[in-house]
């Protein structure tokens, strides 16, 4: 049976089934570490916060949680893939592709180099959320623009930050007047009858500066948007928000990212964000998966930073669909980028498909070892998942609190972007 086809619309929720091969050789409880983000109908939730009755994402849509298990502290291993990492106990099972429409289950400890896992291309609904209440500031409605604003605040370091004066400012390059102007307009929404003594817009020869001097706003942003803390956290109202809210936040991250400011040159991928904060970058990656597109997380020794990049055309096109994006032309310049090691399938998976002979005659695929997702998406099908190769299984373990859940019917779910098995067989 063919795999579920998906577009970036409601076809993501098609309920056709995919063939798979179950391995029941080890009827034991498998576990995931605390803080692992599960894809649910109401947004991304930490696995320890999942409740019986929650609906979680599977290959055939959303299914009900039957049981939740707290398994105590256990050792977990790290699966390193071409796109990032996934942590679980050694006997936890992962979906491994054996063809474009077939997968089997393998325990993490038995995974091998070049095994192909599955990451989600299905967006999750989320719920209508709101910015935290306050008696000291006017709290605007959480819409796509205020979600974008939150992303800007979290991706851009303040140009000036004087805590004793409750003063901060943000700097924007001259070419991005649209970003600076929108930033100022949204900032005005947090004050009643704001005057230029509170919020100011400065124009210089090569940049703009938007500044704010307000105890109430300074404290509200610091508390609810983790602006000036040493470790940034994606707010709950973003993680569980609707897909439009999550997508607008991601676009705000990109628009505020100074590493994404010029048209593409050479073979450098689209950088969504870079940071020394590994966990924050990984959580943004999971947020991208929850919006239906893949990214690549990696460490850049050259810059001593963790990076999140968009590698495939599908991911870039998904970002471009966000209505509030300001850096449209910059992002668009990365379409058809000549990047090595793009996600894809071994040629043996492809030549089993009916379309192969026709497309092979057009593209000359017979000598190829792999077919990239850019080619697959354009000439074959739109899939509800993205293949991602295993690089290695880390020999180092972490001793942490672990949890697992049991899912009705499918006994599988998406967590941190990856399709994984549940405890029930």
Secondary structure by P-SEA (a helix, b strand, c coil): cccccccccccccccbbbbbbbbccccbbbbbcccccccccccccccccccccbbbbccccbbbbcccccccbbbbbbbbcccccccccccbbbbbbccccbbbbbccccccccbbbbbbcbbbbccccccccccccccccccaaaaaaaaaaaacccccccccccbbbbbbccccaaaaaaaaaaaaaaccccccccbbbbbcccbbbbbbbcaaaaaaaaacccccccccccccccccccaaaaaaaaaaaaaacccccccccccccccccccccaaaaaaaaaaaaaacbbbbbbbcccccbbbbbbccaaaaaaaaacccccaaaaaaaaccccccccccccccccccccaaaaaaaaccccccccccaaaaaaccccccbbbbbbcccccccccccccccccccccccccccbbbbcccc
